């Protein structure tokens, strides 16, 4: 039988860990990392980062993109549509000029063809970048930015632009469509906006 002392000494499983949604990146972090990747000539990572932010795709969908998903012939498209693996529902996303430039540079450097995966794996038995590889790359980005790795994950990429759009427009329906959620409630939970909005209102209320 355990003693009371040993029971008290046992630490909770989640001590020191962030439980719940991963944090979105801040604008200053986005630009800081973009500049760093550009200056260090990390062409593949810049394309992956920019497209991850723009697309708002889950990691499994992002790494499985093919060149033809984002290109019209030899030109990068300004918009793309893909079928989500998790929900089997199509979702559209915009590809901004900076992202088009980064992805085009990567395609040219890697000599990728239309049917090639956009981010081929460097591991022989994997056709494209895996989600674990993607998570490790993101971990390096978080480290480069000097952020706490416990706060960030691949879903930080998915949440970043969606969160910024909501904060600027308060248009929850638009964010729902951009994330490919079937229910508005899912978007509310995913962004954690009810809590954020409540705190914002509270901060602006003086007593």
C-alpha positions in Angstrom: 0.0 0.0 0.0 1.4 3.4 -1.0 2.1 5.8 1.7 0.6 9.3 1.8 4.1 10.8 1.3 4.7 8.9 -1.9 1.3 9.9 -3.2 2.0 13.5 -2.5 5.5 13.3 -4.2 4.0 11.9 -7.5 4.0 14.6 -10.1 1.1 15.0 -12.5 1.7 13.6 -16.0 1.2 17.0 -17.6 3.6 19.0 -15.3 5.6 21.4 -17.5 3.6 20.5 -20.6 1.2 22.6 -22.6 -2.2 20.8 -22.8 -4.5 21.8 -25.6 -4.1 23.8 -28.8 -0.7 24.7 -30.0 0.0 28.4 -30.4 -0.1 30.2 -33.8 3.0 32.0 -34.9 3.0 35.8 -34.4 3.6 38.1 -37.4 7.0 39.1 -36.1 8.0 35.4 -35.9 6.8 34.7 -39.4 8.9 37.5 -40.9 11.9 36.8 -38.8 11.9 33.2 -39.9 11.3 34.1 -43.6 14.3 36.4 -43.6 16.5 33.8 -41.9 15.6 31.1 -44.4 16.2 33.5 -47.3 19.5 34.7 -46.0 20.7 31.1 -45.3 19.5 29.9 -48.7 17.2 27.3 -47.3 15.0 27.2 -50.4 13.1 24.0 -49.6 12.3 25.1 -46.1 11.2 28.6 -47.2 8.8 27.0 -49.7 7.5 24.6 -47.1 7.0 27.3 -44.5 5.3 29.8 -46.8 3.0 27.2 -48.3 2.2 25.8 -44.9 1.1 29.3 -43.7 -0.9 30.1 -46.8 -2.6 26.7 -47.3 -3.7 26.2 -43.6 -3.6 22.5 -44.4 -3.0 19.7 -41.9 0.5 18.4 -42.0 -0.5 15.1 -43.7 -2.1 17.1 -46.6 0.7 19.6 -46.9 3.5 17.0 -47.2 1.4 15.0 -49.8 1.0 17.9 -52.2 2.1 17.3 -55.8 3.5 19.9 -58.1 0.3 19.8 -60.2 -1.8 20.7 -57.2 -0.3 24.2 -57.1 0.7 24.7 -60.7 -1.1 25.5 -64.0 1.4 24.3 -66.5 4.7 26.0 -65.7 3.1 28.8 -63.6 2.2 28.7 -59.9 -1.5 29.1 -59.4 -2.9 32.0 -57.3 -5.4 29.5 -55.8 -5.5 25.8 -55.3 -7.9 23.1 -54.2 -7.1 19.8 -52.6 -9.0 16.9 -51.0 -8.4 16.6 -47.3 -7.2 13.2 -46.2 -9.0 13.3 -42.8 -12.4 14.5 -43.9 -12.4 13.7 -47.7 -13.8 17.2 -48.2 -12.2 19.6 -50.7 -10.7 22.8 -49.4 -9.4 25.8 -51.3 -6.6 28.1 -50.4 -4.8 31.2 -51.8 -1.1 31.2 -52.8 0.3 34.7 -52.2 3.0 36.2 -54.5 5.8 35.6 -51.9 4.8 32.0 -51.6 4.5 31.5 -55.3 8.0 32.9 -55.7 9.4 30.6 -53.0 7.7 27.5 -54.3 8.7 28.3 -57.9 12.3 28.6 -56.8 12.2 25.3 -55.0 10.6 23.5 -58.0 13.3 24.9 -60.3 16.1 24.0 -57.9 14.8 20.5 -57.4 13.9 20.0 -61.1 10.5 18.7 -60.1 8.0 17.6 -62.7 4.2 17.9 -62.7 3.6 14.4 -61.2 6.3 14.7 -58.6 5.6 15.3 -54.9 6.3 18.9 -54.1 8.4 18.0 -51.1 10.0 14.6 -51.9 11.5 12.7 -49.0 15.2 12.3 -48.5 14.5 8.9 -47.1 14.6 6.2 -49.8 11.5 4.3 -48.6 9.2 7.3 -48.4 7.9 9.0 -51.6 7.4 12.4 -49.9 8.3 14.3 -46.8 6.7 12.5 -43.8 4.7 14.2 -41.0 7.4 13.3 -38.5 10.1 14.8 -40.7 7.9 17.9 -41.1 7.5 18.1 -37.3 11.3 17.9 -36.9 11.8 20.7 -39.4 9.2 22.8 -37.6 11.0 22.1 -34.4 14.2 23.5 -35.9 12.3 26.7 -36.9 10.9 27.1 -33.4 14.5 26.7 -32.1 15.8 29.2 -34.6 13.2 31.7 -33.3 14.1 31.1 -29.7 10.5 30.0 -28.9 9.4 27.3 -26.4 9.0 24.0 -28.3 6.3 23.0 -25.9 4.1 25.7 -27.2 4.3 24.9 -30.9 3.6 22.1 -33.3 2.6 21.4 -36.9 -0.9 22.7 -36.1 0.6 26.0 -35.3 1.1 26.4 -39.0 -2.5 25.5 -39.7 -3.8 27.9 -37.1 -1.5 30.9 -37.8 -3.2 32.6 -40.8 -6.7 31.4 -39.8 -6.2 33.1 -36.4 -4.9 36.3 -38.0 -7.9 36.4 -40.4 -10.4 36.0 -37.6 -8.8 38.6 -35.4 -8.8 41.1 -38.3 -12.3 40.4 -39.7 -14.2 38.5 -36.9 -15.7 36.5 -39.9 -16.0 33.1 -38.4 -17.8 31.6 -41.4 -14.9 32.6 -43.7 -12.4 30.9 -41.4 -14.5 27.8 -41.3 -14.4 27.6 -45.1 -10.7 28.2 -45.2 -10.0 25.4 -42.7 -12.4 23.0 -44.4 -14.5 22.5 -41.2 -17.9 21.0 -41.7 -19.3 22.6 -38.5 -18.9 26.1 -37.2 -18.5 24.7 -33.7 -15.3 22.9 -34.8 -13.8 26.2 -35.9 -14.8 27.9 -32.6 -13.1 25.1 -30.6 -10.1 25.0 -33.0 -9.3 28.7 -32.7 -10.2 28.9 -29.1 -11.8 32.3 -30.0 -14.5 32.3 -27.3 -11.8 32.4 -24.6 -9.6 34.9 -26.5 -12.6 37.2 -27.1 -13.7 37.0 -23.5 -10.2 37.9 -22.3 -10.0 40.8 -24.7 -13.3 42.1 -23.5 -12.3 41.7 -19.9 -9.0 43.5 -20.5 -10.9 46.5 -22.0 -13.3 46.7 -19.2 -12.3 48.9 -16.3 -14.0 48.6 -12.9 
